[in-house]
């Protein structure tokens, strides 16, 4: 009922920036809180950031605070993750998700396919 497609991943040098986008379709986008999570090989999926349906509330993981910013554009049914000052440890597949405002990835019922972010030293 909800489809999410991430884009914007790629290879970037440490200290660089990337902007991830998530396009949604199906149910009314503005009815959902949204989130970004990431998963590195052999690791559990990790919370990155979440944003409320109105955009008035955001939260992010301590590991990305001050570097990553989540935003949404309800008119475009899209959510974004601006990633600055990237570090090699940020390397992972990044997933967008729709559901309720949460710091726990498993609580989101809808997920995209993911986009690979690789940060080189």
trRosetta pair geometry for C-beta under 8 A, 3 or more apart (Angstrom, degrees):
i j d omega theta_ij theta_ji phi_ij phi_ji
1 26 5.1 118 152 -175 48 129
1 27 5.7 38 147 -34 99 106
1 110 7.9 -96 71 -92 79 131
2 24 6.6 -19 -170 -163 91 105
2 25 7.6 157 -155 82 48 45
2 26 4.1 -157 -103 76 41 148
2 27 5.2 -44 -80 23 96 101
2 32 7.5 85 -128 -61 152 157
2 98 5.3 -106 155 65 152 147
2 110 4.2 -15 84 -134 126 160
3 24 6.7 151 83 -155 56 53
3 25 4.8 -10 58 59 105 92
3 26 5.3 135 9 -29 75 117
4 22 5.5 -3 -170 -176 101 108
4 23 7.3 156 -153 80 50 45
4 24 5.2 -14 -100 -100 73 80
4 96 5.2 -138 170 89 134 105
4 97 7.1 -164 42 -100 172 26
4 98 6.2 179 -60 -16 133 108
4 110 6.2 121 -11 144 121 102
4 111 6.6 -110 54 156 130 21
4 112 3.6 -95 109 -69 100 93
4 113 8.0 -173 94 -1 76 63
5 22 6.9 155 75 -154 39 58
5 23 4.9 -17 60 59 96 94
5 24 7.9 -178 20 -77 70 36
5 112 5.7 163 -91 -141 17 117
5 113 6.8 10 -124 18 61 104
6 9 7.1 45 137 -22 112 109
6 20 6.2 -13 -164 -175 102 108
6 21 7.0 149 -154 84 52 49
6 22 5.1 -24 -95 -97 68 80
6 94 6.5 -178 -170 99 155 87
6 95 6.7 -121 -36 -128 148 36
6 96 5.3 157 -79 2 102 104
6 112 4.6 124 -22 124 94 150
6 113 6.6 -140 28 60 96 71
6 114 6.0 -13 40 -152 142 12
6 115 4.0 -131 121 -17 116 110
7 20 7.2 157 81 -157 39 63
7 21 5.1 -17 62 63 88 97
7 22 7.8 166 19 -83 67 36
7 23 7.3 19 6 -4 112 103
7 115 6.0 155 -108 -90 17 148
8 18 6.1 133 152 170 97 98
8 19 5.5 -92 -163 96 142 56
8 20 4.2 180 77 -114 129 42
8 21 5.0 117 -28 9 129 79
8 115 6.3 73 55 134 62 163
9 18 6.9 48 -121 174 37 149
9 20 6.4 29 -60 -104 70 101
9 93 7.9 -8 -116 -135 162 54
9 94 6.4 173 -84 34 118 110
9 115 3.4 177 -13 148 126 100
9 116 4.8 135 145 67 144 43
9 117 4.7 -111 -140 -65 97 66
9 118 8.0 77 172 0 99 70
10 18 6.5 178 45 -118 90 131
10 116 7.6 85 -72 91 19 80
10 117 7.1 7 43 -118 36 56
10 118 7.3 -81 138 37 31 84
11 118 4.8 -21 -106 74 71 107
11 119 8.0 167 -156 -84 52 25
11 120 6.5 31 -173 -21 96 111
12 16 4.1 -138 172 86 111 135
12 17 7.2 -135 -167 54 154 20
12 18 5.5 -139 -27 -49 152 108
12 86 5.7 65 98 59 125 156
12 117 7.5 -24 20 -164 108 84
12 118 7.4 148 25 83 62 57
12 119 5.7 -25 75 -109 83 68
12 120 7.3 -171 92 19 33 82
13 16 4.9 97 62 -20 69 124
13 86 8.0 129 97 75 36 112
13 119 7.3 58 172 -162 12 68
13 120 5.4 -46 -110 67 55 94
14 86 6.2 -133 -133 97 42 76
14 87 5.9 36 -137 -125 97 39
14 88 5.9 -34 -83 -41 114 78
14 119 5.7 85 -82 167 63 104
14 120 6.6 -109 -23 89 79 46
14 121 5.6 18 -19 -128 132 35
15 85 6.1 -21 -134 -135 46 51
15 86 6.7 -57 20 52 12 67
16 86 5.4 -29 67 34 65 116
16 119 7.5 -173 49 -131 98 92
17 82 7.3 -7 -169 -177 111 78
17 83 6.1 162 -153 92 62 62
17 84 4.7 -10 -104 -106 105 62
17 85 7.6 20 -79 -14 81 37
17 86 6.6 170 -90 -18 31 105
18 83 4.9 -1 59 59 80 113
18 86 6.7 45 6 -59 97 143
18 117 6.2 -170 62 -127 162 114
19 80 6.2 -12 -176 -168 94 112
19 81 7.2 165 -157 82 48 50
19 82 5.2 -11 -111 -107 85 66
19 83 7.1 -171 -82 22 36 74
20 36 7.2 111 85 -125 140 138
20 80 6.5 151 83 -160 58 56
20 81 4.2 1 54 53 109 99
20 83 6.9 48 -7 -10 99 113
20 94 5.7 -80 -110 107 164 147
20 96 7.6 180 139 -53 119 108
20 115 6.2 168 -135 65 111 137
20 117 7.5 -65 -69 -65 122 124
21 78 5.9 -19 -166 -169 95 121
21 79 7.7 145 -159 80 49 44
21 80 5.6 -19 -103 -104 62 79
22 34 7.4 168 79 -169 142 133
22 36 7.8 -161 -28 -89 139 92
22 78 6.3 151 76 -158 56 67
22 79 4.7 -12 56 60 113 88
22 80 7.3 -160 18 -75 78 35
22 81 8.0 54 -16 -8 105 95
22 96 3.4 18 -103 -10 155 171
22 112 6.0 -131 -138 -38 108 153
23 77 6.9 58 -160 104 62 92
23 78 5.6 -26 -98 -102 56 93
24 29 5.0 127 83 -104 134 110
24 32 8.0 -147 -166 50 166 142
24 77 4.8 -121 63 160 92 100
24 78 6.9 -177 10 -89 86 41
24 79 7.5 48 -24 0 118 95
24 98 6.6 92 -122 -63 138 138
25 77 7.1 81 -78 137 48 148
27 31 6.4 -76 146 54 109 129
27 32 7.2 99 99 -37 116 118
28 31 4.6 78 87 -7 100 113
28 32 7.9 165 97 -10 62 87
29 32 6.3 -74 -168 33 42 105
29 74 6.0 174 100 -143 110 70
29 77 3.8 174 -31 -133 157 84
29 78 7.8 -6 -164 -20 158 30
29 98 7.9 -102 -138 -120 64 134
30 53 5.7 84 175 -179 57 99
30 54 7.9 54 -167 -84 93 48
30 74 4.4 50 -87 -150 102 127
31 53 6.3 -33 -174 -133 12 138
32 53 6.0 146 78 -100 23 97
32 98 4.3 -2 172 -166 154 100
32 99 6.5 33 -157 -12 103 12
32 100 7.9 -101 -156 -68 67 39
32 110 7.9 -47 -139 46 152 131
33 50 6.5 25 163 179 110 104
33 51 6.7 -178 -162 91 74 46
33 52 5.3 -42 -112 -130 99 41
33 53 5.4 -74 -68 -46 58 73
33 98 7.6 141 79 -159 46 54
33 99 6.3 -38 70 88 89 49
33 100 5.0 56 42 -155 129 26
33 101 4.0 -115 -153 -52 159 66
33 102 7.3 116 110 -1 137 74
34 50 6.9 172 94 -153 45 62
34 51 5.3 -8 62 58 90 92
34 53 8.0 114 -11 -91 81 49
34 70 7.7 -174 98 177 101 126
34 72 6.1 127 35 -84 142 133
34 79 4.4 -148 141 -84 159 159
34 96 6.6 -11 -174 -172 106 99
34 97 6.8 151 -161 82 59 52
34 98 5.7 -27 -105 -102 74 62
35 47 7.2 -54 -177 -141 127 84
35 48 7.5 136 173 56 82 79
35 49 6.6 179 -152 95 65 48
35 50 4.1 -21 -101 -102 93 83
35 51 7.4 174 -82 18 48 64
35 70 7.9 -30 -134 -135 40 157
35 96 7.1 155 86 -158 46 55
35 97 4.7 -18 64 62 93 102
35 98 7.9 -175 23 -75 75 22
35 99 7.2 -28 9 42 113 96
35 101 7.8 139 -62 -131 104 38
35 102 6.5 -54 -59 62 149 78
35 105 7.3 -164 122 -110 141 62
35 108 5.8 -126 43 -72 126 142
36 48 4.3 -55 105 72 93 124
36 49 4.9 18 45 51 104 86
36 50 7.6 -156 23 -72 61 46
36 70 6.1 -163 6 -102 119 118
36 79 7.6 -163 -54 131 96 122
36 81 4.8 63 -78 -74 166 139
36 94 6.2 -4 -171 -174 104 102
36 95 7.0 154 -155 82 55 47
36 96 5.7 -32 -97 -101 70 64
36 97 7.4 172 -86 17 23 83
37 45 5.1 40 151 172 131 102
37 46 6.1 162 -166 79 85 40
37 47 5.6 -49 -108 -105 92 35
37 48 5.5 178 -107 2 29 93
37 94 7.4 164 88 -153 37 57
37 95 5.1 -17 65 63 85 99
37 97 6.4 23 5 -8 108 126
37 105 4.2 64 -102 -106 159 121
37 108 7.8 -158 -13 21 129 143
38 45 7.2 167 85 -154 26 66
38 46 5.4 -25 65 61 76 95
38 48 5.4 74 -9 -54 98 124
38 90 7.7 -41 168 -169 173 63
38 92 3.8 80 170 107 112 143
38 93 6.5 159 -156 79 68 42
38 94 4.8 -28 -98 -99 91 66
38 95 6.9 170 -89 16 36 76
38 117 7.6 -52 -130 38 127 121
39 43 6.1 -178 -162 84 63 91
39 44 7.2 -91 -124 142 94 23
39 45 4.4 -41 -77 -98 109 68
39 46 6.8 156 -84 11 52 77
39 92 5.6 150 67 -172 26 110
39 93 5.3 -20 61 58 85 94
39 95 7.1 24 1 -7 103 116
39 114 7.6 -55 39 -122 106 142
40 43 4.2 39 64 25 87 133
40 46 7.9 11 2 4 89 124
40 91 6.4 76 -114 100 108 74
40 92 4.3 -75 -67 -100 72 93
40 93 7.8 167 -83 14 32 69
43 46 6.9 -19 142 -30 121 111
43 92 7.6 -65 62 -116 133 115
45 95 7.3 -28 -144 32 122 134
45 105 4.6 -119 119 100 117 167
45 106 7.7 133 70 -55 124 73
46 61 7.0 28 157 -87 100 163
46 63 8.0 -9 159 40 137 145
46 92 7.6 -71 39 -143 114 167
46 105 7.2 89 90 -31 4 136
47 50 7.4 -34 -163 -33 108 103
47 61 5.4 147 102 -67 84 112
47 102 7.9 -119 -116 123 128 73
47 103 4.9 56 -166 -175 167 63
47 104 6.6 -53 -65 -85 130 19
47 105 5.5 -151 -72 -44 72 86
48 60 6.7 -23 155 -147 53 80
48 61 5.6 -70 -131 3 29 118
48 64 5.9 29 -158 10 79 157
48 68 6.6 -66 175 123 103 163
48 70 7.8 131 117 -64 94 118
48 81 7.0 18 126 -134 138 143
48 94 7.2 6 -22 -137 162 98
49 58 6.7 -3 -174 -173 103 97
49 59 6.7 173 -150 91 60 49
49 60 4.2 -13 -101 -104 91 83
49 61 7.0 -98 -60 0 59 76
49 64 6.9 -88 -51 87 102 139
49 68 6.0 -143 -41 122 135 120
49 69 7.8 120 -132 -171 166 15
49 70 3.9 -179 132 -37 136 130
49 81 6.5 151 44 -118 132 105
50 58 6.9 169 87 -150 52 54
50 59 5.3 1 52 54 93 92
50 60 7.8 -173 19 -76 59 47
50 70 6.9 131 53 76 6 172
50 101 5.4 123 146 -150 129 63
50 102 6.0 173 -105 56 161 40
50 103 6.5 -114 -2 -76 134 52
51 55 6.0 4 174 -117 115 54
51 57 7.0 154 -154 89 48 59
51 58 4.9 -10 -102 -102 78 84
51 70 4.8 -152 -43 125 116 121
51 71 7.0 131 -95 -112 162 15
51 72 5.5 176 110 -18 146 116
51 79 6.7 175 47 -140 132 118
51 101 7.6 -103 102 -111 15 92
52 55 6.5 -124 71 -33 77 13
52 56 5.9 -40 64 52 130 69
52 57 4.0 60 -14 50 127 98
52 58 7.4 -111 3 -62 79 49
52 101 5.1 -10 -92 -77 74 130
53 74 8.0 60 175 -93 68 127
54 57 7.7 63 63 11 92 81
55 58 7.7 2 -167 -53 53 98
55 71 7.2 34 -140 -155 114 60
55 72 5.3 -141 -88 52 105 102
55 74 7.5 -118 -30 -29 119 107
57 101 6.5 15 98 -131 126 149
58 69 8.0 16 169 -159 159 65
58 70 5.5 172 -144 65 120 105
59 101 7.7 96 16 -175 117 99
59 103 6.2 -67 114 -77 136 101
60 64 5.4 -101 168 83 118 102
60 65 5.4 151 94 -83 115 68
60 68 5.9 170 -149 81 142 103
60 69 7.9 -70 -64 -103 148 34
60 70 6.8 174 -79 -5 103 109
61 64 5.2 65 66 21 90 97
61 65 7.1 -131 95 -35 42 82
61 103 7.6 130 -80 -151 74 101
62 65 5.6 -32 -143 -3 36 120
63 89 7.9 -106 -175 119 124 121
64 67 5.3 -107 -168 64 62 102
64 68 3.9 -8 166 16 121 123
64 83 7.7 -62 -152 -124 120 87
64 90 7.6 93 -98 -110 102 109
65 68 7.7 -50 -73 42 19 82
66 85 8.0 -21 120 47 85 144
67 83 6.8 21 143 -158 91 60
67 84 5.3 -145 -165 72 66 75
67 85 4.7 -102 -128 61 108 108
67 86 7.6 137 174 -75 127 41
68 81 6.1 -10 -168 -174 108 93
68 82 6.7 156 -156 83 53 56
68 83 5.1 -8 -106 -106 89 67
68 84 7.3 -176 -78 26 41 68
69 81 7.4 158 79 -156 44 48
69 82 4.5 -6 57 56 95 107
69 84 7.9 25 1 3 97 106
70 79 7.0 -4 -171 -180 93 102
70 80 7.1 157 -155 84 47 57
70 81 5.6 -18 -100 -102 70 72
70 82 7.9 -159 -73 22 23 74
71 79 7.2 168 90 -158 43 60
71 80 4.8 -13 64 59 89 104
71 82 7.0 28 6 -8 113 106
72 78 6.8 173 -153 96 64 50
72 79 4.5 -26 -102 -106 89 75
72 80 7.0 180 -85 16 37 75
73 76 4.3 22 108 33 116 108
73 77 7.8 -37 95 15 74 19
73 78 5.1 4 55 61 97 93
73 79 7.8 -172 23 -82 63 34
73 80 7.5 42 -5 -13 97 111
74 77 6.9 30 -163 -80 40 44
79 96 5.9 148 74 -147 121 134
81 94 6.9 -131 59 175 154 143
81 96 7.8 -158 -21 -84 117 98
83 86 5.7 53 144 -79 108 101
83 90 6.9 137 -170 180 134 150
83 117 7.4 26 58 -145 170 153
86 90 5.1 -106 -157 50 83 150
86 117 7.7 -130 -143 169 138 120
86 119 4.6 -151 146 -112 114 134
87 90 5.1 113 60 -11 69 100
87 119 6.1 87 102 122 22 156
88 91 5.9 -17 -178 -16 54 114
88 119 5.0 -151 -100 98 37 101
88 120 7.0 20 -100 -153 93 11
88 121 5.4 -6 -65 -68 133 81
89 119 7.8 -37 33 64 31 132
90 117 6.4 -54 133 120 94 127
90 119 5.1 58 63 -6 98 144
91 117 6.3 -152 -129 105 43 75
91 118 5.2 35 -130 -129 104 50
91 119 5.1 -130 -61 28 85 82
92 116 8.0 -151 115 -143 29 55
92 117 6.2 6 57 57 57 97
93 114 4.1 23 168 176 112 133
93 115 6.9 151 -158 69 70 24
93 116 5.4 -38 -101 -93 73 61
93 117 7.5 154 -107 18 23 73
94 114 6.3 146 71 -153 35 75
94 115 5.5 -28 61 62 91 79
94 116 7.8 156 14 -104 78 12
94 117 5.5 40 -16 -7 116 118
95 105 8.0 73 75 -147 125 121
95 111 5.6 -6 177 -162 127 101
95 112 5.6 177 -156 60 73 86
95 113 7.8 -157 -118 85 89 19
95 114 4.6 -40 -80 -91 83 82
96 111 7.5 153 86 -151 46 53
96 112 4.8 40 53 4 83 129
97 105 7.0 144 -12 -150 163 73
97 108 3.5 43 160 155 134 159
97 110 6.2 145 -160 85 65 60
97 111 5.0 -19 -103 -98 89 68
97 112 7.2 -123 -70 4 49 79
98 108 6.6 121 63 -165 27 105
98 109 7.4 -49 89 64 73 75
98 110 4.2 -15 55 70 96 120
99 102 6.8 -24 96 14 117 125
99 107 6.3 171 124 125 151 76
99 108 3.9 -164 6 -132 137 62
99 109 5.1 131 -97 16 114 76
99 110 6.3 170 -54 27 85 81
100 107 6.6 -69 59 141 98 115
100 108 7.6 -158 36 -97 58 62
102 105 7.9 174 112 -66 112 18
102 107 4.4 -115 179 74 170 137
102 108 6.6 -160 56 -54 129 81
104 107 4.6 74 87 -7 102 113
105 108 6.3 -54 -169 18 48 110
108 111 6.5 104 113 -69 115 84
112 115 8.0 -12 120 -20 129 85
